[in-house]
Amino acid sequence: MAPKRIFISYRRSDASGHAGRLYDYLRDYFGPERIFFDVDTIQAGANFEQRITTELDNSDAVLILIGNQWLDIQDKDGNR
């Protein structure tokens, strides 16, 4: 059985720098095979949505980073 993973969830436009530093620390502590971080673990051409779902199903912990703009961020149409 594969070891369970830690999933890092974040909004790129708001918390990518903090997420990257958290990933570096957790990777050094637990090893890269235990940490899911989309930028470093999803290969080009992979089905992003399917991979995210699979990784969430196989994670013991999900760390959600909420940045300063989390409450106010909007899409191109002005929707939250």
PASEBA-1860 file (N, C-alpha, C; in nm, 3 decimals):
! residues 80
1> MAPKRIFI> 0.084/-0.118/0.000/0.000/0.000/0.000/0.089/0.125/0.000 ~ 0.057/0.217/-0.087/0.134/0.341/-0.097/0.107/0.429/0.024 ~ 0.208/0.503/0.068/0.185/0.594/0.181/0.085/0.702/0.142 ~ 0.004/0.741/0.238/-0.090/0.850/0.213/-0.014/0.980/0.191 ~ -0.082/1.071/0.124/-0.018/1.195/0.085/-0.079/1.317/0.153 ~ -0.007/1.425/0.146/-0.054/1.555/0.192/-0.082/1.638/0.068 ~ -0.204/1.688/0.057/-0.248/1.764/-0.060/-0.246/1.912/-0.024 ~ -0.177/1.992/-0.104/-0.172/2.137/-0.083/-0.266/2.202/-0.183
9> SYRRSDAS> -0.367/2.271/-0.131/-0.465/2.340/-0.214/-0.447/2.491/-0.197 ~ -0.445/2.564/-0.308/-0.422/2.708/-0.302/-0.470/2.771/-0.431 ~ -0.493/2.900/-0.430/-0.526/2.976/-0.550/-0.397/3.037/-0.600 ~ -0.362/3.007/-0.724/-0.234/3.055/-0.779/-0.223/3.206/-0.777 ~ -0.332/3.275/-0.805/-0.324/3.421/-0.812/-0.311/3.487/-0.676 ~ -0.331/3.410/-0.570/-0.335/3.471/-0.437/-0.234/3.413/-0.338 ~ -0.196/3.286/-0.355/-0.114/3.224/-0.251/-0.004/3.134/-0.306 ~ 0.032/3.149/-0.433/0.130/3.057/-0.491/0.267/3.065/-0.424
17> GHAGRLYD> 0.310/3.183/-0.386/0.441/3.196/-0.322/0.446/3.124/-0.188 ~ 0.343/3.142/-0.108/0.336/3.073/0.022/0.322/2.923/0.003 ~ 0.243/2.882/-0.096/0.225/2.739/-0.122/0.357/2.676/-0.164 ~ 0.434/2.745/-0.245/0.563/2.693/-0.289/0.660/2.673/-0.174 ~ 0.663/2.770/-0.083/0.751/2.757/0.034/0.705/2.646/0.127 ~ 0.573/2.632/0.144/0.519/2.523/0.226/0.554/2.388/0.165 ~ 0.537/2.378/0.033/0.573/2.255/-0.037/0.720/2.220/-0.016 ~ 0.808/2.318/-0.032/0.951/2.293/-0.013/0.980/2.237/0.126
25> YLRDYFGP> 0.920/2.296/0.228/0.943/2.252/0.365/0.890/2.109/0.385 ~ 0.765/2.085/0.343/0.704/1.953/0.362/0.777/1.846/0.281 ~ 0.819/1.880/0.162/0.894/1.787/0.078/1.024/1.745/0.145 ~ 1.095/1.843/0.202/1.220/1.813/0.270/1.197/1.728/0.395 ~ 1.085/1.748/0.463/1.057/1.675/0.586/1.001/1.534/0.559 ~ 0.900/1.524/0.470/0.832/1.397/0.445/0.882/1.323/0.321 ~ 0.946/1.394/0.229/0.988/1.336/0.102/0.890/1.373/-0.008 ~ 0.940/1.387/-0.129/0.856/1.435/-0.240/0.740/1.343/-0.276
33> ERIFFDVD> 0.755/1.214/-0.249/0.648/1.119/-0.285/0.526/1.132/-0.195 ~ 0.537/1.204/-0.085/0.426/1.217/0.010/0.347/1.346/-0.007 ~ 0.397/1.440/-0.087/0.335/1.571/-0.098/0.278/1.589/-0.238 ~ 0.150/1.629/-0.246/0.092/1.662/-0.375/0.086/1.813/-0.388 ~ 0.151/1.861/-0.493/0.155/2.004/-0.525/0.144/2.013/-0.676 ~ 0.034/2.065/-0.725/0.001/2.054/-0.867/0.112/2.093/-0.963 ~ 0.183/2.198/-0.933/0.287/2.246/-1.025/0.397/2.142/-1.044 ~ 0.434/2.073/-0.938/0.543/1.977/-0.946/0.500/1.833/-0.969
41> TIQAGANF> 0.370/1.802/-0.955/0.331/1.662/-0.961/0.237/1.625/-1.075 ~ 0.179/1.718/-1.143/0.092/1.684/-1.257/0.172/1.701/-1.385 ~ 0.186/1.594/-1.459/0.261/1.596/-1.584/0.181/1.669/-1.693 ~ 0.251/1.731/-1.785/0.187/1.798/-1.899/0.101/1.698/-1.976 ~ -0.018/1.738/-2.012/-0.109/1.654/-2.089/-0.197/1.564/-2.004 ~ -0.175/1.560/-1.873/-0.257/1.476/-1.785/-0.395/1.540/-1.768 ~ -0.494/1.457/-1.738/-0.628/1.506/-1.710/-0.626/1.571/-1.572 ~ -0.625/1.704/-1.567/-0.607/1.779/-1.443/-0.716/1.745/-1.341
49> EQRITTEL> -0.842/1.751/-1.382/-0.953/1.727/-1.290/-0.949/1.585/-1.233 ~ -0.922/1.488/-1.318/-0.914/1.349/-1.273/-0.798/1.330/-1.175 ~ -0.686/1.389/-1.205/-0.569/1.375/-1.118/-0.593/1.439/-0.982 ~ -0.657/1.556/-0.980/-0.688/1.623/-0.854/-0.780/1.535/-0.770 ~ -0.884/1.480/-0.832/-0.978/1.393/-0.761/-0.908/1.271/-0.704 ~ -0.824/1.208/-0.784/-0.750/1.090/-0.738/-0.660/1.124/-0.620 ~ -0.589/1.234/-0.630/-0.498/1.273/-0.523/-0.573/1.308/-0.395 ~ -0.686/1.374/-0.407/-0.766/1.403/-0.288/-0.813/1.275/-0.222
57> DNSDAVLI> -0.855/1.178/-0.301/-0.900/1.049/-0.248/-0.788/0.975/-0.175 ~ -0.664/0.997/-0.216/-0.550/0.927/-0.159/-0.471/1.010/-0.057 ~ -0.531/1.116/-0.010/-0.462/1.203/0.085/-0.519/1.187/0.225 ~ -0.429/1.185/0.323/-0.470/1.185/0.464/-0.499/1.326/0.512 ~ -0.432/1.423/0.454/-0.447/1.562/0.497/-0.455/1.652/0.375 ~ -0.539/1.755/0.387/-0.548/1.858/0.284/-0.521/1.991/0.353 ~ -0.418/2.059/0.306/-0.384/2.191/0.358/-0.437/2.294/0.261 ~ -0.525/2.381/0.308/-0.587/2.482/0.223/-0.529/2.618/0.260
65> LIGNQWLD> -0.465/2.681/0.165/-0.409/2.814/0.188/-0.507/2.919/0.139 ~ -0.538/3.012/0.226/-0.631/3.120/0.193/-0.552/3.249/0.196 ~ -0.542/3.313/0.081/-0.465/3.436/0.069/-0.547/3.560/0.104 ~ -0.481/3.674/0.099/-0.545/3.801/0.135/-0.662/3.839/0.045 ~ -0.662/3.792/-0.079/-0.768/3.830/-0.174/-0.881/3.728/-0.180 ~ -0.879/3.627/-0.095/-0.972/3.515/-0.104/-1.118/3.559/-0.105 ~ -1.156/3.651/-0.020/-1.296/3.694/-0.012/-1.337/3.784/-0.128 ~ -1.243/3.854/-0.187/-1.276/3.956/-0.285/-1.245/3.921/-0.430
73> IQDKDGNR> -1.180/3.809/-0.454/-1.137/3.776/-0.590/-1.258/3.750/-0.680 ~ -1.247/3.794/-0.806/-1.356/3.779/-0.903/-1.301/3.728/-1.034 ~ -1.389/3.664/-1.112/-1.350/3.619/-1.246/-1.364/3.737/-1.343 ~ -1.340/3.712/-1.470/-1.341/3.818/-1.571/-1.479/3.885/-1.586 ~ -1.585/3.815/-1.541/-1.720/3.870/-1.549/-1.763/3.939/-1.419 ~ -1.674/3.946/-1.323/-1.705/4.009/-1.196/-1.773/3.919/-1.095 ~ -1.779/3.789/-1.124/-1.841/3.695/-1.030/-1.739/3.647/-0.928 ~ -1.784/3.622/-0.807/-1.697/3.570/-0.702/-1.673/3.424/-0.723
END
